[in-house]
């Protein structure tokens, strides 16, 4: 029983750590910004805008909460030898797997439609949300990062 709970506890700890850091980031992003500005890493500096940090924090809160919940179900189910919790854990893992396979299959089947919709969406975000580098929001920072990877000559 100890071996089974170790893997669930590591998922639980990882989800809890992501959840805790993202909540700290959402509540007090100024101290986090100060912490990242200590680093000399230039790739971190472009993400040091408060709006980018705020949007990233909300995404990480959802992801961390989901990983924590799934890990908690698995850990408690294994520790208490509860068939119900382990079944719920297994079902959540199966649902995530099925969603990933479905997304991959849909992307393969509707490749041309997805490409056109993605292009329309990206053009829309450029026109509506892209701002100047001085007042960069999360969309501007994301576009700048993508363009510096796609077209290194733009750096």
C-alpha positions as CSV (number, residue, x, y, z in Angstrom):
1,X,0.0,0.0,0.0
2,X,2.9,2.4,0.7
3,X,4.2,2.1,-2.9
4,X,0.8,3.0,-4.4
5,X,0.3,6.1,-2.2
6,X,3.8,7.5,-3.0
7,X,2.9,8.2,-6.7
8,X,-0.4,9.8,-5.7
9,X,1.3,11.9,-3.1
10,X,3.8,13.2,-5.6
11,X,1.0,14.3,-7.9
12,X,-0.8,15.8,-5.0
13,X,2.4,17.7,-3.9
14,X,3.1,19.0,-7.4
15,X,-0.5,20.2,-7.9
16,X,-0.4,21.8,-4.4
17,X,2.8,23.6,-5.2
18,X,1.5,24.9,-8.5
19,X,-1.7,26.0,-6.9
20,X,0.1,27.7,-4.0
21,X,2.5,29.6,-6.3
22,X,-0.2,30.6,-8.7
23,X,-2.4,31.9,-5.9
24,X,0.6,33.9,-4.5
25,X,1.1,35.2,-8.0
26,X,-2.5,36.3,-8.4
27,X,-2.7,37.9,-5.0
28,X,0.7,39.6,-4.8
29,X,2.3,39.8,-8.2
30,X,4.6,42.7,-7.2
31,X,6.8,40.6,-4.9
32,X,6.9,37.9,-7.6
33,X,7.9,40.5,-10.2
34,X,10.7,41.7,-7.9
35,X,11.9,38.1,-7.4
36,X,12.0,37.5,-11.2
37,X,13.8,40.8,-11.8
38,X,16.7,39.6,-9.7
39,X,17.5,37.1,-12.4
40,X,19.7,38.2,-15.4
41,X,17.8,35.8,-17.7
42,X,16.5,37.9,-20.6
43,X,13.7,35.4,-21.5
44,X,12.2,36.0,-18.1
45,X,12.3,39.8,-18.4
46,X,9.7,39.9,-21.2
47,X,7.1,38.2,-19.0
48,X,7.5,40.7,-16.2
49,X,4.4,42.7,-17.0
50,X,1.6,42.6,-14.4
51,X,-1.1,41.7,-16.9
52,X,0.9,38.8,-18.2
53,X,1.5,37.6,-14.7
54,X,-2.2,37.9,-13.8
55,X,-3.4,35.9,-16.8
56,X,-0.7,33.3,-16.3
57,X,-1.7,33.0,-12.6
58,X,-5.3,32.3,-13.4
59,X,-4.4,29.5,-15.9
60,X,-2.0,28.0,-13.3
61,X,-4.7,28.2,-10.6
62,X,-7.0,26.1,-12.7
63,X,-4.3,23.6,-13.7
64,X,-2.9,23.3,-10.2
65,X,-6.3,22.8,-8.7
66,X,-7.2,20.1,-11.2
67,X,-3.9,18.2,-10.6
68,X,-4.3,18.6,-6.9
69,X,-7.8,17.3,-6.9
70,X,-7.0,14.3,-9.0
71,X,-3.9,13.5,-6.9
72,X,-5.9,14.0,-3.7
73,X,-8.5,11.5,-4.9
74,X,-5.9,9.0,-5.8
75,X,-4.0,9.4,-2.5
76,X,-7.0,9.2,-0.3
77,X,-8.4,6.3,-2.3
78,X,-5.2,4.4,-1.9
79,X,-4.7,5.2,1.7
80,X,-8.2,4.4,2.8
81,X,-8.5,1.6,0.2
82,X,-11.7,3.2,-1.0
83,X,-13.0,1.6,-4.2
84,X,-15.2,4.7,-4.8
85,X,-12.4,7.2,-4.6
86,X,-10.1,5.1,-6.7
87,X,-12.8,4.6,-9.3
88,X,-13.4,8.3,-9.4
89,X,-9.6,8.8,-9.8
90,X,-9.5,6.3,-12.6
91,X,-12.5,7.8,-14.4
92,X,-10.9,11.3,-14.2
93,X,-7.7,10.0,-15.7
94,X,-9.7,8.1,-18.5
95,X,-11.7,11.3,-19.2
96,X,-8.5,13.4,-19.6
97,X,-7.0,10.7,-21.9
98,X,-10.2,10.5,-24.0
99,X,-10.3,14.3,-24.3
100,X,-6.7,14.4,-25.5
101,X,-7.2,11.6,-28.0
102,X,-10.4,13.3,-29.3
103,X,-8.7,16.6,-29.6
104,X,-5.9,15.0,-31.6
105,X,-8.3,13.1,-33.9
106,X,-10.4,16.3,-34.5
107,X,-7.3,18.2,-35.3
108,X,-6.3,15.6,-37.8
109,X,-9.7,15.4,-39.4
110,X,-10.5,19.1,-39.5
111,X,-7.0,20.3,-40.2
112,X,-7.8,22.8,-43.0
113,X,-10.8,24.2,-41.1
114,X,-8.8,24.5,-37.9
115,X,-6.0,26.2,-39.7
116,X,-8.4,28.8,-41.2
117,X,-10.1,29.4,-37.9
118,X,-6.7,29.7,-36.1
119,X,-5.5,32.2,-38.7
120,X,-8.7,34.3,-38.3
121,X,-8.4,34.2,-34.5
122,X,-4.8,35.2,-34.6
123,X,-5.5,38.1,-37.0
124,X,-8.3,39.2,-34.7
125,X,-6.0,39.2,-31.6
126,X,-3.4,41.2,-33.5
127,X,-5.9,43.8,-34.6
128,X,-7.8,44.2,-31.4
129,X,-5.4,43.4,-28.5
130,X,-1.9,44.0,-29.7
131,X,-0.4,47.1,-28.0
132,X,2.9,48.9,-27.9
133,X,5.9,47.3,-26.2
134,X,5.8,50.2,-23.6
135,X,2.3,49.2,-22.5
136,X,2.5,45.5,-23.2
137,X,-0.4,43.3,-22.2
138,X,-0.4,39.5,-22.2
139,X,-1.3,39.3,-25.9
140,X,1.5,41.6,-26.9
141,X,4.1,39.7,-24.9
142,X,2.8,36.4,-26.3
143,X,3.0,37.6,-29.9
144,X,6.5,39.1,-29.4
145,X,7.7,35.7,-28.0
146,X,6.1,33.8,-30.9
147,X,7.5,36.1,-33.5
148,X,11.0,36.0,-32.0
149,X,11.0,32.2,-32.2
150,X,9.5,32.1,-35.7
151,X,11.5,34.9,-37.1
152,X,14.8,35.2,-35.1
153,X,15.9,38.1,-37.3
154,X,13.2,40.3,-35.5
155,X,14.9,40.1,-32.2
